[in-house]
Amino acid sequence: MNRRILLLAATALSLGAGSLAMGQSLPPLEKKDRYKVGFSQMESNNPWRIAETKSFHDTAEACNWDLIATDAAGSAAKQVADVDSMIAQGIDVLFLPPREEKPLIPAVKKARAAGIPTFLVDRSVDPAAAKPGVDFVAFLGSDFIDQGRRVADWTIANFKGDKGVIVQLEGTTGSSPANDRKKGFDDAIAADSRFEIVASQSGDFARDLGRQVMETLLQAHPDVNVVYAHNDEMAIGAIQALELAGRKPGEDVLVVSIDGTRDALQAIIDGKMGVTVESSPFFGPLACEVMNRYANGEEIEHWVQVQDRIFTQDNAAKHIDEAY
C-alpha cells in the first residue's frame, strides 16, 4: 500500500463520519444543461500534455461544456494565477493537473472557498496539506508508485548482465509523478543486489533537457548500462545522447520508461528501448463521466484510478497506431 493510499485512508478515519460527511463538506454541483468548465493546463511542451489538452477540447462539445482552458507554460505561479482568473470568470467546476505538489495548494483552496468543485487530474497535491473529500473532490489518475515498480520489475526480469549501473532521469522536481515514480522504482530495484543507481537527476520531463542531462551524466558515469527515465520524452532524449556518445541503446544500454507515447513504442519496435508503462493522457471522457456522477449526487471515490498497460517488444507494434 503506497503512501498516498495510506494518507487518504487516514483522512477518512480522521473525519469519523466517513465519505458521506466528506461529500457533504464539498461544494455541490447543480445539475444543468451546460457547464462552464475550467481546465488549467500546466504546460504544452510535450506530446503528452498536448494530447491531454486536446482530450478536454474534444470532450467539451459532447459533454455540453463551455470550456475555459489555460496554459501555465511550466510556471506554478502562473497556474495559480490562471485558476484565480477562472474563479473570477465564474466557472462551475475546475479540472487541475497541478505542476507541483505544494505550490498549487493555494489554487485548490481558493477554488474550494469560492464554492467550485475541483478535480485533480493526472497529478495530485501534497495530501497532508489538501485532502480529497474536503479541499477537492477526487484525484483522477494513475498509481505512479506502481508505474515505477512495474518498470523496475521488468528491468530485473530482463536485464542480462551481471552488474546493472543505473542512471535515473527524474521528472519535474516536487511533482507527484516524479516523487512517486522514483519511490516505486528505487524500492523495487533495491531488492536485487545486481543493481546500483549511481546518479539521479531531474530532466523536468522534457526531451531536450533529458538529452542534456544524459550527456553530462555519461561523462561522469561512462559505464552506465541502464537508463530509467520518468517519462518517454526524457527517454528519447537519453537515446539521442547515448547514440551521439557512440553507445548502442537496446544493446549495451537498456532504456526503460513510462508514458506509452508513439515515439517510445517506435523505439521499442526499433530495439532501442526495452519497456514503457502506459500513463494515458486521455482524461476528457473520464472527467465528463465523473463530473456528471458528482452532479447527480453520487459519492465519488477519492481516487478514480486509471489502469495502465505495459508495452514491450511483444505488443508495441500492435498498439502503436492508437498511441499519441
Backbone bond lengths (Angstrom), bond angles and torsions (degrees), N, CA, C in turn:
res aa  C-N    CA-C-N  psi(-1)  N-CA   C-N-CA  omega(-1)  CA-C   N-CA-C  phi
1 M - - - 1.467 - - 1.529 108.37 -
2 N 1.339 118.92 124.91 1.458 119.05 -174.13 1.526 111.58 -85.80
3 R 1.345 114.88 171.81 1.467 120.12 -172.44 1.522 112.45 -62.32
4 R 1.332 117.25 -33.86 1.461 119.34 -177.77 1.533 110.49 -69.00
5 I 1.334 116.83 -41.25 1.464 120.01 177.50 1.533 109.94 -63.50
6 L 1.347 116.98 -42.61 1.464 119.91 179.50 1.518 111.83 -61.49
7 L 1.332 116.60 -41.50 1.462 120.03 -179.58 1.521 111.12 -67.95
8 L 1.348 115.94 -38.55 1.465 118.45 177.83 1.524 110.58 -64.51
9 A 1.339 116.05 -40.27 1.462 119.82 178.80 1.528 110.74 -64.84
10 A 1.320 115.86 -41.37 1.461 119.69 178.73 1.518 111.47 -62.90
11 T 1.339 115.92 -36.85 1.459 120.34 177.78 1.526 110.75 -60.69
12 A 1.334 115.47 -45.46 1.466 119.80 -178.90 1.528 110.66 -61.90
13 L 1.335 116.75 -42.49 1.453 119.71 -179.45 1.525 112.00 -66.12
14 S 1.344 115.93 -38.29 1.462 119.86 -176.04 1.516 112.31 -67.45
15 L 1.332 116.36 -23.44 1.457 119.06 -179.20 1.526 112.44 -89.62
16 G 1.342 115.53 -4.74 1.449 120.42 167.97 1.508 114.28 71.02
17 A 1.324 118.97 -59.48 1.456 121.39 -174.17 1.512 112.05 -78.54
18 G 1.353 117.00 -3.78 1.459 118.68 174.34 1.499 112.75 84.93
19 S 1.352 114.60 -166.65 1.462 120.47 -170.84 1.521 113.06 -67.56
20 L 1.316 118.68 -26.34 1.460 119.18 178.82 1.518 110.45 -64.96
21 A 1.331 116.20 -44.48 1.457 119.19 179.26 1.511 110.72 -63.81
22 M 1.344 116.59 -38.71 1.450 119.20 178.88 1.522 110.68 -64.91
23 G 1.341 115.84 -39.90 1.456 118.99 178.19 1.519 111.60 -61.86
24 Q 1.349 117.34 -36.31 1.453 120.95 -179.29 1.529 111.36 -70.14
25 S 1.343 117.74 -22.66 1.452 120.54 -178.83 1.523 111.84 -81.55
26 L 1.312 117.35 -11.00 1.457 121.66 -177.02 1.524 111.38 -86.79
27 P 1.328 117.97 154.34 1.468 120.07 173.87 1.527 109.93 -62.56
28 P 1.318 118.38 135.89 1.466 120.01 177.70 1.521 110.63 -75.48
29 L 1.320 115.96 165.16 1.455 122.09 174.86 1.524 107.87 -124.66
30 E 1.316 115.73 111.01 1.460 121.79 -178.15 1.519 110.74 -65.42
31 K 1.328 116.08 140.05 1.466 119.69 176.21 1.525 108.79 -74.29
32 K 1.349 116.44 124.43 1.461 122.20 -178.56 1.520 109.31 -141.85
33 D 1.324 115.06 165.50 1.471 119.55 176.73 1.522 111.51 -72.77
34 R 1.343 116.78 -35.55 1.465 120.84 178.83 1.526 109.64 -135.19
35 Y 1.316 114.28 149.39 1.463 120.42 179.54 1.523 109.95 -125.41
36 K 1.325 115.43 144.14 1.456 120.68 170.63 1.532 106.35 -91.31
37 V 1.321 114.93 111.28 1.457 121.44 -171.58 1.524 110.08 -111.57
38 G 1.319 116.53 132.16 1.454 121.90 175.59 1.516 111.00 -100.81
39 F 1.328 115.78 133.65 1.466 121.25 173.60 1.521 107.34 -128.11
40 S 1.309 116.60 110.81 1.457 122.28 -176.01 1.526 110.02 -100.45
41 Q 1.334 115.35 90.86 1.458 119.83 179.99 1.526 110.35 -74.72
42 M 1.316 116.16 145.20 1.465 120.90 -175.87 1.522 113.50 -84.16
43 E 1.337 117.50 -30.09 1.458 121.97 179.26 1.523 108.49 -172.52
44 S 1.318 115.98 167.80 1.476 120.53 179.80 1.519 109.94 -138.29
45 N 1.319 116.08 45.83 1.461 120.37 -174.84 1.518 113.86 -105.36
46 N 1.344 116.49 13.89 1.470 118.64 178.30 1.527 109.71 -154.26
47 P 1.333 117.06 161.49 1.473 120.38 -175.93 1.515 114.18 -58.97
48 W 1.343 117.29 -33.61 1.462 119.99 -178.32 1.522 110.75 -63.69
49 R 1.325 117.42 -48.91 1.464 121.54 -179.15 1.528 111.19 -65.80
50 I 1.316 116.59 -40.50 1.471 120.34 178.76 1.523 110.28 -62.10
51 A 1.343 116.79 -41.97 1.467 120.63 179.53 1.527 111.10 -66.41
52 E 1.331 117.01 -36.86 1.465 119.95 179.14 1.532 110.93 -65.58
53 T 1.320 116.48 -46.48 1.465 120.02 179.18 1.514 110.79 -61.66
54 K 1.331 116.67 -43.07 1.475 120.33 178.45 1.526 110.83 -61.21
55 S 1.327 116.49 -36.68 1.460 119.92 179.30 1.528 110.90 -62.06
56 F 1.342 117.69 -39.10 1.467 120.36 177.67 1.534 110.89 -69.38
57 H 1.319 117.19 -41.13 1.468 119.80 177.55 1.532 110.76 -63.87
58 D 1.326 116.83 -42.59 1.464 120.45 -179.83 1.522 111.62 -64.77
59 T 1.329 116.34 -31.64 1.465 121.15 -177.94 1.525 111.87 -78.86
60 A 1.330 117.41 -25.82 1.469 121.59 -170.91 1.530 112.46 -54.52
61 E 1.319 116.93 -47.20 1.472 119.20 -176.47 1.521 110.94 -67.60
62 A 1.329 117.08 -44.82 1.461 120.39 -177.71 1.524 112.01 -66.71
63 C 1.324 116.83 -28.57 1.469 121.07 -175.81 1.532 112.37 -99.21
64 N 1.334 116.94 6.73 1.470 121.83 -179.79 1.528 111.78 58.56
65 W 1.330 114.36 50.69 1.454 121.10 177.27 1.521 110.42 -105.44
66 D 1.314 116.35 140.98 1.462 121.88 159.48 1.523 104.56 -97.36
67 L 1.323 116.15 99.03 1.451 121.20 -170.08 1.525 112.33 -87.65
68 I 1.319 115.56 128.80 1.465 122.01 169.65 1.521 106.31 -109.49
69 A 1.328 116.73 109.88 1.461 121.73 -178.06 1.521 109.69 -115.17
70 T 1.312 116.27 133.97 1.466 122.03 179.30 1.528 109.61 -122.98
71 D 1.325 115.79 166.63 1.461 122.47 179.01 1.523 107.65 -133.41
72 A 1.333 116.89 116.00 1.465 121.27 -176.66 1.521 113.10 -82.46
73 A 1.332 117.93 -2.40 1.473 122.66 175.74 1.529 112.52 53.71
74 G 1.326 116.45 37.64 1.455 120.96 175.42 1.512 114.91 80.69
75 S 1.329 118.45 11.76 1.460 122.01 -178.58 1.516 110.53 -111.44
76 A 1.333 116.76 119.25 1.464 120.20 176.91 1.524 110.80 -63.44
77 A 1.331 116.87 -38.37 1.465 120.42 179.69 1.520 111.14 -62.98
78 K 1.335 117.08 -41.45 1.465 120.00 178.62 1.523 110.69 -68.21
79 Q 1.327 116.76 -34.90 1.461 118.84 178.84 1.527 110.65 -64.52
80 V 1.317 117.53 -38.98 1.478 120.65 175.02 1.521 109.74 -62.56
81 A 1.341 116.99 -43.12 1.465 120.80 178.82 1.523 111.20 -65.35
82 D 1.324 117.31 -36.35 1.470 120.64 177.28 1.521 111.19 -62.51
83 V 1.321 116.04 -40.64 1.468 119.64 177.89 1.528 110.08 -66.24
84 D 1.323 117.71 -40.31 1.465 121.17 175.79 1.529 110.75 -55.93
85 S 1.335 115.84 -44.64 1.467 120.94 179.93 1.524 111.40 -63.60
86 M 1.320 116.82 -41.30 1.469 120.32 178.78 1.524 111.20 -63.92
87 I 1.330 116.17 -41.06 1.467 119.82 177.50 1.526 110.07 -59.81
88 A 1.328 115.94 -42.47 1.469 120.62 179.26 1.516 111.95 -64.51
89 Q 1.337 116.79 -28.62 1.464 121.12 179.90 1.528 112.60 -83.93
90 G 1.325 116.80 -1.48 1.459 120.16 173.33 1.507 115.55 78.15
91 I 1.335 117.92 39.36 1.455 119.96 177.37 1.525 110.20 -64.62
92 D 1.329 115.49 152.03 1.463 121.68 177.87 1.517 111.97 -86.29
93 V 1.332 116.67 -31.57 1.460 121.65 -174.80 1.525 107.96 -152.26
94 L 1.336 116.12 150.40 1.462 121.61 -177.79 1.518 109.97 -123.69
95 F 1.343 115.04 131.62 1.453 121.87 169.97 1.531 107.26 -112.17
96 L 1.343 115.51 122.74 1.455 120.35 -170.19 1.520 111.85 -132.00
97 P 1.334 118.42 116.92 1.463 121.29 167.22 1.529 109.37 -93.50
98 P 1.322 119.19 95.00 1.468 121.28 -173.22 1.524 112.10 -67.03
99 R 1.326 115.77 128.96 1.458 119.59 -177.62 1.531 111.29 -61.43
100 E 1.329 116.78 -40.13 1.458 121.41 179.52 1.525 108.90 -135.86
101 E 1.326 115.69 158.23 1.460 120.81 -173.29 1.524 113.53 -67.11
102 K 1.338 118.57 -40.00 1.456 121.10 -173.06 1.532 113.94 -95.59
103 P 1.345 120.35 -45.65 1.466 119.73 -174.49 1.526 114.56 -63.05
104 L 1.341 118.41 -21.99 1.466 119.50 -178.32 1.524 113.59 -90.58
105 I 1.322 117.55 -1.35 1.468 120.16 178.05 1.529 111.59 -58.84
106 P 1.349 120.73 -41.69 1.469 119.32 177.41 1.533 113.16 -58.08
107 A 1.326 117.25 -36.60 1.470 120.26 178.60 1.520 110.67 -64.58
108 V 1.324 116.22 -42.92 1.467 120.97 178.84 1.529 109.97 -62.37
109 K 1.310 116.70 -44.50 1.477 120.76 -177.88 1.531 111.19 -68.04
110 K 1.341 117.38 -37.95 1.461 120.50 179.04 1.525 111.27 -64.68
111 A 1.326 116.63 -42.49 1.465 119.62 178.14 1.526 110.30 -63.29
112 R 1.310 116.92 -42.16 1.471 121.16 177.64 1.527 110.28 -60.44
113 A 1.338 117.14 -45.69 1.462 120.82 -179.55 1.523 112.30 -64.25
114 A 1.344 116.33 -28.43 1.465 121.52 178.59 1.520 112.53 -83.52
115 G 1.329 117.19 0.94 1.462 120.94 178.81 1.509 113.80 77.97
116 I 1.327 117.17 27.70 1.465 121.88 -177.65 1.523 109.45 -108.21
117 P 1.331 118.45 116.91 1.469 120.01 175.44 1.528 110.17 -61.65
118 T 1.328 116.25 132.19 1.456 121.64 -176.87 1.520 110.35 -121.54
119 F 1.330 114.86 135.07 1.453 122.04 175.17 1.526 108.12 -118.16
120 L 1.317 117.15 125.38 1.459 120.89 175.40 1.523 108.21 -83.84
121 V 1.325 115.57 132.61 1.457 121.25 -172.62 1.524 109.71 -120.66
122 D 1.296 117.40 125.83 1.460 128.53 172.34 1.518 114.03 67.61
123 R 1.325 118.62 -21.65 1.461 122.95 172.34 1.520 107.81 -137.38
124 S 1.338 115.27 154.45 1.459 118.88 179.23 1.523 109.71 -117.70
125 V 1.323 116.17 -177.37 1.459 122.91 175.61 1.519 108.24 -115.00
126 D 1.317 115.91 173.64 1.455 121.19 -179.83 1.533 109.29 -59.91
127 P 1.332 117.91 113.50 1.471 119.97 -175.46 1.520 113.59 -68.97
128 A 1.327 117.41 -11.54 1.462 119.81 175.92 1.522 111.47 -79.62
129 A 1.356 116.62 -17.21 1.469 120.75 -175.66 1.520 113.09 -110.89
130 A 1.317 117.38 -27.21 1.465 121.50 178.36 1.520 107.78 -138.62
131 K 1.329 115.86 124.61 1.457 120.94 -168.87 1.526 112.28 -109.23
132 P 1.335 117.27 136.68 1.466 120.27 173.39 1.515 109.90 -64.86
133 G 1.312 116.07 143.62 1.455 120.03 -178.12 1.507 113.46 84.70
134 V 1.346 116.91 -8.46 1.459 121.63 178.91 1.525 109.92 -127.88
135 D 1.323 115.73 -59.17 1.474 120.57 -178.10 1.523 112.30 -91.81
136 F 1.307 117.28 -28.28 1.461 122.65 174.57 1.517 107.80 -146.30
137 V 1.321 115.31 162.38 1.466 118.90 -173.67 1.520 111.04 -72.16
138 A 1.346 115.89 -53.77 1.458 119.36 -172.84 1.526 110.44 -163.66
139 F 1.307 115.08 163.11 1.456 122.78 171.48 1.515 108.36 -104.18
140 L 1.324 116.57 126.21 1.454 122.95 176.57 1.527 107.62 -104.78
141 G 1.328 117.64 112.32 1.449 117.16 -179.54 1.502 114.35 170.45
142 S 1.323 113.78 -173.64 1.457 122.85 -174.71 1.525 111.39 -86.67
143 D 1.326 114.92 168.58 1.453 122.51 171.10 1.531 106.32 -91.33
144 F 1.334 116.83 97.63 1.464 121.09 -174.70 1.533 111.94 -67.48
145 I 1.320 116.92 -34.67 1.461 119.21 176.83 1.523 110.19 -62.62
146 D 1.315 116.16 -42.84 1.464 120.44 178.87 1.531 110.85 -64.73
147 Q 1.339 117.36 -37.33 1.459 119.64 176.94 1.525 110.90 -57.93
148 G 1.331 116.01 -49.24 1.461 119.70 178.84 1.512 112.61 -62.41
149 R 1.320 116.17 -39.71 1.463 120.19 178.78 1.523 110.66 -63.27
150 R 1.339 117.72 -41.65 1.461 120.63 -178.50 1.528 111.27 -65.64
151 V 1.327 116.45 -37.48 1.464 119.08 176.08 1.531 110.05 -63.65
152 A 1.327 116.66 -44.08 1.463 120.33 179.25 1.523 111.16 -62.99
153 D 1.332 117.12 -43.81 1.467 120.36 179.83 1.526 110.89 -60.35
154 W 1.346 116.11 -42.17 1.468 119.35 179.20 1.523 110.02 -65.88
155 T 1.320 117.02 -40.58 1.460 121.23 179.72 1.526 110.75 -62.00
156 I 1.311 116.77 -45.80 1.468 121.20 178.79 1.523 110.86 -59.52
157 A 1.323 116.39 -41.31 1.466 120.59 -176.42 1.524 112.70 -74.81
158 N 1.336 118.18 -25.53 1.462 120.32 -170.28 1.530 114.60 -114.08
159 F 1.317 118.27 -8.49 1.460 120.57 178.22 1.529 109.50 -71.22
160 K 1.331 116.31 130.95 1.463 120.67 -172.84 1.527 114.25 -98.17
161 G 1.315 118.06 -13.72 1.456 120.29 -174.95 1.515 113.86 -83.75
162 D 1.341 114.81 178.19 1.461 121.14 178.11 1.527 111.80 -87.78
163 K 1.348 116.91 -28.93 1.459 121.16 -176.44 1.523 109.48 -136.52
164 G 1.329 116.49 119.07 1.457 121.13 178.88 1.519 111.05 -96.01
165 V 1.341 115.84 114.99 1.461 121.88 178.61 1.530 107.08 -102.11
166 I 1.327 116.49 107.99 1.469 121.51 -167.87 1.514 111.63 -104.18
167 V 1.332 115.17 133.91 1.457 122.67 166.37 1.523 107.11 -111.31
168 Q 1.322 117.03 132.74 1.468 122.18 -178.36 1.521 109.61 -113.45
169 L 1.332 115.17 126.90 1.466 121.59 175.11 1.519 107.48 -100.99
170 E 1.334 116.23 108.85 1.457 121.49 -175.48 1.521 111.39 -85.67
171 G 1.332 115.17 156.30 1.457 120.93 175.95 1.518 111.48 -79.23
172 T 1.329 115.76 -163.16 1.465 121.65 -177.18 1.524 110.99 -56.08
173 T 1.316 116.53 125.33 1.464 121.52 -179.74 1.528 110.40 -59.04
174 G 1.332 115.63 128.80 1.460 120.61 178.82 1.512 114.90 88.75
175 S 1.335 118.16 -2.78 1.467 120.47 178.72 1.520 110.02 -87.65
176 S 1.340 116.03 151.47 1.460 119.57 -177.57 1.532 112.82 -63.90
177 P 1.347 120.42 -39.71 1.467 117.23 178.60 1.521 112.85 -66.30
178 A 1.327 117.51 -37.56 1.469 119.35 178.42 1.525 110.52 -65.30
179 N 1.325 117.01 -46.81 1.463 120.66 179.70 1.526 111.37 -59.22
180 D 1.328 115.95 -47.22 1.459 120.38 -171.88 1.527 112.76 -80.56
181 R 1.334 117.77 -36.17 1.464 119.00 177.38 1.523 110.82 -65.92
182 K 1.303 116.19 -33.29 1.476 120.17 175.30 1.522 110.46 -67.26
183 K 1.322 117.06 -48.30 1.458 120.73 -178.52 1.527 110.92 -60.57
184 G 1.326 116.90 -46.91 1.461 120.30 -178.31 1.514 112.41 -60.24
185 F 1.334 115.82 -43.92 1.464 120.63 -179.80 1.517 110.84 -70.03
186 D 1.331 116.76 -50.64 1.469 120.98 -175.79 1.528 111.72 -58.68
187 D 1.332 116.35 -44.88 1.466 119.51 -177.92 1.523 111.45 -64.13
188 A 1.332 116.27 -40.50 1.469 119.63 -177.48 1.522 111.71 -74.51
189 I 1.323 117.05 -40.97 1.467 119.86 -176.52 1.523 110.84 -69.99
190 A 1.344 117.01 -26.81 1.467 121.15 -179.97 1.525 112.05 -64.63
191 A 1.318 116.65 -18.29 1.461 120.34 -179.14 1.527 112.48 -74.85
192 D 1.319 118.52 -12.59 1.463 122.44 -179.07 1.528 108.60 -115.16
193 S 1.311 117.20 113.64 1.466 122.05 -174.40 1.524 113.20 -68.46
194 R 1.319 118.09 -9.26 1.472 119.72 177.66 1.518 112.17 -69.01
195 F 1.342 117.29 -21.15 1.460 120.88 -170.43 1.522 112.43 -106.46
196 E 1.339 113.83 145.12 1.457 121.43 173.12 1.524 108.88 -139.66
197 I 1.331 116.20 127.93 1.463 121.14 174.40 1.524 107.07 -86.46
198 V 1.324 116.91 108.13 1.469 120.43 -174.03 1.527 112.28 -91.67
199 A 1.331 117.52 -17.50 1.469 120.73 178.55 1.516 109.33 -158.20
200 S 1.337 115.81 144.21 1.463 122.04 178.60 1.522 107.37 -145.60
201 Q 1.328 116.03 115.46 1.465 120.34 -173.71 1.527 110.08 -142.68
202 S 1.328 116.15 146.25 1.467 120.95 -177.98 1.523 111.64 -73.81
203 G 1.329 114.22 135.81 1.463 122.33 169.40 1.513 110.81 -115.73
204 D 1.355 116.09 10.16 1.467 123.23 173.20 1.525 113.32 57.06
205 F 1.329 117.35 28.51 1.468 122.63 178.69 1.540 112.75 62.94
206 A 1.328 118.59 17.83 1.472 122.26 -174.44 1.528 110.85 -111.19
207 R 1.330 116.33 140.67 1.460 121.20 -176.22 1.529 112.17 -63.51
208 D 1.333 116.48 -51.17 1.461 118.93 -175.02 1.517 111.41 -67.90
209 L 1.331 116.89 -39.91 1.457 119.01 177.77 1.524 110.79 -67.37
210 G 1.325 116.21 -36.65 1.458 119.55 175.16 1.521 111.40 -59.92
211 R 1.333 116.02 -40.38 1.473 120.27 177.23 1.531 110.29 -63.26
212 Q 1.334 116.35 -46.05 1.464 119.74 -178.79 1.530 111.75 -62.91
213 V 1.325 116.32 -44.10 1.462 120.16 179.64 1.529 110.27 -63.54
214 M 1.321 116.26 -40.92 1.460 120.20 -179.81 1.522 110.35 -64.47
215 E 1.321 117.81 -39.78 1.467 120.97 177.40 1.528 110.79 -58.93
216 T 1.329 116.40 -43.75 1.464 120.90 -179.72 1.526 111.21 -67.17
217 L 1.330 116.57 -44.55 1.458 120.18 -177.68 1.525 111.67 -67.88
218 L 1.316 117.27 -30.62 1.462 120.65 177.53 1.522 111.58 -63.91
219 Q 1.315 115.96 -36.16 1.463 119.52 178.47 1.525 111.21 -65.50
220 A 1.326 115.93 -38.17 1.466 120.20 -179.59 1.525 112.13 -80.53
221 H 1.346 116.24 -28.21 1.467 120.79 -175.40 1.532 109.57 -133.81
222 P 1.325 117.58 71.10 1.475 120.05 -176.78 1.525 113.63 -66.79
223 D 1.337 116.98 -15.12 1.464 119.88 -178.98 1.530 113.17 -89.80
224 V 1.337 118.02 7.54 1.469 120.51 -179.25 1.527 109.89 -57.48
225 N 1.323 115.89 137.45 1.471 119.51 176.41 1.529 112.74 -133.86
226 V 1.337 116.80 4.50 1.464 121.43 172.01 1.531 108.17 -139.04
227 V 1.336 115.98 130.76 1.462 121.22 174.42 1.524 107.85 -120.29
228 Y 1.335 115.70 120.10 1.469 121.25 173.87 1.515 108.26 -107.82
229 A 1.328 116.51 115.73 1.458 122.47 177.81 1.519 109.39 -106.47
230 H 1.334 116.51 140.00 1.460 120.70 -179.62 1.519 112.78 -72.61
231 N 1.339 117.79 -12.78 1.472 119.38 171.11 1.523 109.57 -153.07
232 D 1.329 115.47 166.79 1.464 121.08 -174.66 1.516 112.91 -67.57
233 E 1.326 117.76 -32.67 1.455 119.49 179.95 1.525 110.58 -60.15
234 M 1.316 117.43 -46.26 1.462 120.03 177.91 1.531 110.95 -67.51
235 A 1.325 116.74 -33.87 1.467 119.79 177.93 1.524 110.88 -63.45
236 I 1.329 117.00 -42.72 1.465 120.38 178.41 1.529 109.74 -64.60
237 G 1.334 116.87 -41.35 1.459 120.20 175.55 1.516 111.91 -60.37
238 A 1.340 116.80 -40.40 1.458 121.25 178.49 1.528 110.95 -64.41
239 I 1.326 116.85 -39.95 1.468 120.59 177.78 1.525 110.07 -60.56
240 Q 1.325 116.91 -42.42 1.462 120.88 177.67 1.527 111.00 -60.26
241 A 1.327 116.62 -44.85 1.460 120.97 -179.85 1.527 111.30 -64.69
242 L 1.313 116.41 -41.95 1.463 120.47 179.44 1.522 111.01 -62.03
243 E 1.321 116.34 -44.49 1.462 120.01 -178.90 1.524 111.45 -66.13
244 L 1.330 116.76 -38.57 1.462 120.24 177.25 1.529 111.43 -63.68
245 A 1.323 115.95 -28.34 1.467 121.07 179.61 1.524 112.33 -87.99
246 G 1.318 116.75 3.71 1.453 120.51 178.29 1.520 114.42 84.40
247 R 1.331 116.74 10.31 1.462 120.40 176.76 1.519 109.72 -87.94
248 K 1.337 115.83 164.77 1.459 121.32 -176.13 1.527 110.29 -121.12
249 P 1.333 117.01 91.95 1.473 119.84 177.80 1.524 110.57 -57.19
250 G 1.314 115.59 134.26 1.453 120.42 -177.83 1.509 113.09 92.34
251 E 1.340 116.55 -16.31 1.459 120.82 177.47 1.525 111.10 -114.15
252 D 1.329 117.06 -65.51 1.467 118.37 178.86 1.530 112.91 -100.97
253 V 1.321 117.11 -4.64 1.466 121.73 175.21 1.528 108.69 -136.71
254 L 1.313 116.71 125.02 1.462 122.20 177.42 1.531 108.37 -91.18
255 V 1.336 117.11 121.86 1.462 122.37 -179.81 1.526 108.66 -108.49
256 V 1.337 116.74 125.93 1.469 121.82 -178.23 1.528 108.46 -131.60
257 S 1.340 116.16 150.56 1.467 118.44 -169.30 1.515 112.12 -159.26
258 I 1.344 113.92 -173.27 1.467 122.88 -179.14 1.523 109.51 -140.62
259 D 1.298 117.78 137.68 1.473 128.29 168.15 1.525 112.20 146.59
260 G 1.340 117.15 -53.55 1.460 119.60 -178.80 1.513 113.86 89.60
261 T 1.341 117.54 36.04 1.462 120.76 179.37 1.527 110.89 -77.29
262 R 1.316 115.60 165.00 1.459 121.09 178.39 1.535 110.67 -60.22
263 D 1.333 116.77 -44.20 1.466 119.76 -179.25 1.524 111.34 -62.21
264 A 1.321 116.76 -37.01 1.461 119.40 179.07 1.521 111.08 -69.45
265 L 1.318 116.89 -42.87 1.463 118.95 178.44 1.523 110.94 -62.93
266 Q 1.338 116.39 -36.67 1.460 119.44 176.76 1.531 110.41 -66.39
267 A 1.328 116.84 -38.27 1.464 120.06 178.04 1.526 110.85 -64.56
268 I 1.331 116.42 -35.96 1.464 119.91 176.02 1.526 109.84 -65.87
269 I 1.326 116.68 -45.58 1.465 120.74 178.25 1.522 111.09 -59.27
270 D 1.343 115.80 -38.52 1.470 121.29 -179.38 1.530 112.63 -78.03
271 G 1.334 116.97 -4.66 1.451 120.32 178.06 1.511 114.93 83.59
272 K 1.338 117.86 11.88 1.471 121.03 -177.31 1.526 113.03 -94.80
273 M 1.315 117.67 -16.52 1.467 122.82 179.54 1.513 108.26 -131.22
274 G 1.339 116.22 146.19 1.451 119.53 -177.52 1.514 114.17 -88.10
275 V 1.340 116.70 -46.76 1.460 120.74 -173.36 1.518 109.85 -154.41
276 T 1.316 116.05 150.05 1.458 121.86 164.73 1.526 107.86 -138.76
277 V 1.321 115.88 132.15 1.466 121.45 176.20 1.521 107.64 -91.07
278 E 1.309 116.59 131.12 1.459 122.16 -175.93 1.526 111.90 -63.58
279 S 1.338 114.95 142.70 1.459 122.72 168.14 1.526 105.19 -141.69
280 S 1.316 116.92 91.44 1.465 121.59 -168.39 1.527 112.48 -68.05
281 P 1.358 117.03 137.64 1.461 120.95 175.90 1.530 113.58 -92.58
282 F 1.316 117.76 -0.80 1.471 120.56 -170.73 1.527 111.26 -86.50
283 F 1.329 115.23 72.15 1.464 121.43 -173.53 1.529 113.97 -91.06
284 G 1.328 118.63 -11.40 1.453 120.42 -175.53 1.520 113.95 -55.36
285 P 1.338 118.84 -55.42 1.467 119.88 -179.91 1.523 113.38 -60.20
286 L 1.343 117.07 -39.03 1.461 119.70 178.58 1.522 110.48 -66.02
287 A 1.337 117.20 -40.29 1.465 120.93 178.31 1.522 110.85 -60.63
288 C 1.327 116.74 -42.72 1.469 121.41 178.46 1.526 110.59 -61.60
289 E 1.315 115.97 -46.94 1.464 120.62 -177.82 1.532 111.31 -61.70
290 V 1.334 116.66 -47.42 1.463 120.29 -176.53 1.528 110.55 -69.03
291 M 1.331 117.49 -38.91 1.460 120.85 177.84 1.525 111.01 -61.17
292 N 1.319 116.83 -44.26 1.465 120.55 179.72 1.524 111.39 -65.72
293 R 1.307 116.86 -37.87 1.467 119.99 175.90 1.523 110.22 -61.24
294 Y 1.329 115.86 -41.89 1.468 120.10 -179.26 1.533 110.57 -66.34
295 A 1.335 116.95 -42.19 1.463 120.76 178.90 1.527 111.30 -63.69
296 N 1.332 116.61 -28.74 1.465 121.13 178.77 1.526 112.47 -81.76
297 G 1.325 116.82 2.68 1.456 120.59 177.13 1.514 114.40 85.74
298 E 1.338 117.38 10.58 1.462 119.59 179.88 1.524 110.84 -74.71
299 E 1.300 115.42 150.94 1.460 121.08 174.74 1.527 108.62 -77.15
300 I 1.319 116.54 125.53 1.466 121.08 -178.45 1.528 108.98 -100.31
301 E 1.314 115.65 129.13 1.461 119.72 176.03 1.531 109.20 -61.13
302 H 1.314 116.70 147.41 1.464 120.01 -175.69 1.519 112.57 -66.45
303 W 1.313 116.56 -26.73 1.466 121.95 178.17 1.518 108.39 -128.74
304 V 1.318 116.40 106.20 1.461 121.40 175.04 1.528 105.36 -87.32
305 Q 1.309 115.38 95.19 1.458 120.13 -167.93 1.523 112.06 -84.26
306 V 1.323 114.82 134.41 1.464 122.78 176.51 1.524 107.98 -92.24
307 Q 1.331 116.39 134.62 1.460 121.19 178.82 1.531 109.54 -91.70
308 D 1.319 116.31 129.00 1.456 121.95 -173.73 1.529 111.72 -108.65
309 R 1.340 114.73 140.22 1.456 120.75 175.13 1.535 109.94 -88.98
310 I 1.316 116.01 174.73 1.460 121.80 176.10 1.529 108.02 -127.71
311 F 1.331 116.60 134.92 1.460 121.65 -176.17 1.527 110.22 -115.64
312 T 1.332 115.03 129.50 1.460 122.91 178.56 1.532 108.09 -138.05
313 Q 1.322 115.67 -172.68 1.462 120.35 176.06 1.528 111.86 -56.84
314 D 1.326 116.31 -26.64 1.470 119.86 -176.45 1.519 113.20 -69.78
315 N 1.353 118.26 -28.03 1.466 118.21 -173.31 1.528 114.80 -137.51
316 A 1.338 118.91 0.78 1.468 120.59 -176.03 1.519 111.90 -60.40
317 A 1.324 118.18 -43.73 1.468 121.28 -178.52 1.530 111.14 -64.00
318 K 1.315 117.16 -33.22 1.458 121.88 -179.35 1.528 111.80 -66.82
319 H 1.341 117.11 -31.63 1.460 120.84 -172.45 1.521 114.34 -108.32
320 I 1.323 118.45 -1.61 1.461 118.54 -172.87 1.531 113.03 -65.16
321 D 1.318 117.58 -30.22 1.477 119.64 -178.14 1.520 112.31 -69.79
322 E 1.325 117.79 -19.50 1.469 120.17 179.00 1.524 111.81 -97.65
323 A 1.323 117.14 -1.59 1.460 121.15 -178.85 1.518 110.62 -80.98
324 Y 1.318 116.20 164.30 1.465 121.65 -176.70 1.511 110.12 -106.42
